[in-house]
Amino acid sequence: MNKQEQYEGVALKIRGREYVIPALSFGQLENLAPELERSTQAAGQTMTKEVIQDTIKIFHAAISRNYPEITIDEVKNMIDMRNMKTIMAAIMGASGFVLGEGAGEQTPVV
């Protein structure tokens, strides 16, 4: 990518291309609170259509901060079962969350 990313984040190679995935903004955290809660509760458990849609929405929100041209359809094709956990861990970690003691539990870093 020739442009300088606007927001710092975690560099991930997805489908042969490196992307810098930034933290979610406070506005995004507020807007995505239900999706974040569902995905953190479901982490490591069953993969439902709702969890898949939440993951797509969260990833699109984060990546679009640096790559506003990326569409939801492109995000759907970027995420797969192999990279989903890595992507979500990068977003959650960059947003100030770490894995808690319980399975899939997320706690904010203070």
VOPAGU-2260 file (C-alpha; in pm, 1 decimal, decimal comma):
REM VOPAGU-2260
SITE   aa  ch    i         X         Y         Z
SITE  MET   A    0       0,0       0,0       0,0
SITE  ASN   A    1     146,8     336,1     -97,1
SITE  LYS   A    2     -38,4     551,9     149,1
SITE  GLN   A    3      56,0     595,1     512,1
SITE  GLU   A    4    -208,0     436,5     732,1
SITE  GLN   A    5    -389,6     698,9     935,6
SITE  TYR   A    6    -423,0     489,7    1252,4
SITE  GLU   A    7    -160,8     269,1    1414,0
SITE  GLY   A    8    -257,0     -89,9    1474,0
SITE  VAL   A    9    -159,8    -451,7    1434,5
SITE  ALA   A   10      -3,2    -553,4    1102,4
SITE  LEU   A   11    -165,8    -867,5     963,4
SITE  LYS   A   12    -105,2   -1045,1     636,0
SITE  ILE   A   13    -439,3   -1144,1     487,2
SITE  ARG   A   14    -462,4   -1313,9     147,7
SITE  GLY   A   15    -106,0   -1215,1      62,4
SITE  ARG   A   16    -141,1    -847,7     150,2
SITE  GLU   A   17     -39,0    -670,3     469,4
SITE  TYR   A   18    -299,8    -457,9     644,5
SITE  VAL   A   19    -265,5    -243,3     954,9
SITE  ILE   A   20    -571,5    -316,0    1167,3
SITE  PRO   A   21    -634,1     -32,0    1414,2
SITE  ALA   A   22    -830,9     -27,0    1734,7
SITE  LEU   A   23   -1198,8      54,2    1718,4
SITE  SER   A   24   -1280,3     416,8    1791,8
SITE  PHE   A   25   -1490,8     499,0    2098,8
SITE  GLY   A   26   -1780,1     573,3    1863,6
SITE  GLN   A   27   -1741,4     231,3    1702,0
SITE  LEU   A   28   -1716,9      62,6    2043,0
SITE  GLU   A   29   -2038,9     231,7    2147,1
SITE  ASN   A   30   -2219,3     143,6    1822,3
SITE  LEU   A   31   -2092,8    -214,4    1817,9
SITE  ALA   A   32   -2147,4    -289,3    2189,1
SITE  PRO   A   33   -2412,7    -560,0    2125,9
SITE  GLU   A   34   -2200,4    -729,0    1855,9
SITE  LEU   A   35   -1887,7    -715,5    2073,3
SITE  GLU   A   36   -2072,7    -862,4    2368,3
SITE  ARG   A   37   -2216,3   -1146,4    2159,3
SITE  SER   A   38   -1882,3   -1227,8    1996,4
SITE  THR   A   39   -1687,2   -1227,8    2322,4
SITE  GLN   A   40   -1948,7   -1451,1    2485,7
SITE  ALA   A   41   -1944,6   -1689,2    2187,6
SITE  ALA   A   42   -1562,8   -1703,5    2152,2
SITE  GLY   A   43   -1451,7   -2064,3    2132,1
SITE  GLN   A   44   -1808,1   -2193,8    2126,6
SITE  THR   A   45   -2057,1   -2253,6    1846,5
SITE  MET   A   46   -2031,5   -2064,5    1518,7
SITE  THR   A   47   -2376,3   -1925,9    1443,3
SITE  LYS   A   48   -2485,8   -1705,2    1157,2
SITE  GLU   A   49   -2521,8   -1419,0    1407,8
SITE  VAL   A   50   -2161,6   -1463,3    1531,8
SITE  ILE   A   51   -2035,8   -1469,3    1172,4
SITE  GLN   A   52   -2228,1   -1150,5    1089,1
SITE  ASP   A   53   -2101,6    -981,9    1407,6
SITE  THR   A   54   -1741,7   -1076,2    1324,3
SITE  ILE   A   55   -1776,1    -933,3     972,8
SITE  LYS   A   56   -1928,8    -610,4    1104,4
SITE  ILE   A   57   -1659,6    -564,6    1372,9
SITE  PHE   A   58   -1372,9    -638,3    1133,6
SITE  HIS   A   59   -1515,4    -407,9     867,7
SITE  ALA   A   60   -1548,5    -125,2    1121,3
SITE  ALA   A   61   -1187,1    -163,9    1234,2
SITE  ILE   A   62   -1020,3    -211,6     894,8
SITE  SER   A   63   -1220,8      65,4     728,6
SITE  ARG   A   64   -1053,5     321,1     956,5
SITE  ASN   A   65    -734,8     275,1     750,7
SITE  TYR   A   66    -887,0     133,8     432,4
SITE  PRO   A   67   -1222,5     308,9     378,9
SITE  GLU   A   68   -1254,6     163,4      28,9
SITE  ILE   A   69   -1291,3    -194,8     160,9
SITE  THR   A   70   -1649,0    -317,1     129,5
SITE  ILE   A   71   -1843,6    -559,7     346,5
SITE  ASP   A   72   -1833,3    -812,8      60,1
SITE  GLU   A   73   -1452,8    -789,1      47,5
SITE  VAL   A   74   -1436,2    -840,2     424,7
SITE  LYS   A   75   -1657,2   -1149,9     391,8
SITE  ASN   A   76   -1399,4   -1295,9     153,3
SITE  MET   A   77   -1099,3   -1188,8     363,1
SITE  ILE   A   78   -1207,3   -1369,7     680,2
SITE  ASP   A   79   -1195,2   -1747,1     696,0
SITE  MET   A   80   -1183,7   -2010,3     969,0
SITE  ARG   A   81    -803,7   -2006,4     964,2
SITE  ASN   A   82    -756,4   -1633,3    1028,2
SITE  MET   A   83   -1075,2   -1537,5    1216,1
SITE  LYS   A   84    -931,9   -1578,0    1567,4
SITE  THR   A   85    -612,0   -1391,8    1476,6
SITE  ILE   A   86    -808,9   -1103,4    1326,2
SITE  MET   A   87   -1045,1   -1073,9    1622,7
SITE  ALA   A   88    -756,0   -1100,8    1870,7
SITE  ALA   A   89    -578,7    -817,3    1686,6
SITE  ILE   A   90    -888,0    -595,3    1691,5
SITE  MET   A   91    -975,5    -671,6    2052,4
SITE  GLY   A   92    -615,1    -632,5    2169,7
SITE  ALA   A   93    -569,6    -306,1    1980,9
SITE  SER   A   94    -897,1    -186,6    2132,5
SITE  GLY   A   95    -776,2    -249,1    2486,5
SITE  PHE   A   96    -924,5    -591,0    2559,9
SITE  VAL   A   97    -739,9    -904,8    2665,9
SITE  LEU   A   98    -858,0   -1262,6    2707,8
SITE  GLY   A   99    -982,9   -1327,3    3058,4
SITE  GLU   A  100    -963,4   -1646,9    3262,1
SITE  GLY   A  101   -1294,4   -1790,7    3131,2
SITE  ALA   A  102   -1329,6   -1931,9    2781,9
SITE  GLY   A  103   -1373,3   -1643,5    2545,6
SITE  GLU   A  104   -1416,7   -1391,2    2826,2
SITE  GLN   A  105   -1287,7   -1045,2    2742,0
SITE  THR   A  106   -1185,7    -788,4    3000,0
SITE  PRO   A  107   -1077,4    -429,6    2935,5
SITE  VAL   A  108    -715,8    -340,2    3001,5
SITE  VAL   A  109    -696,2     -77,8    3272,9
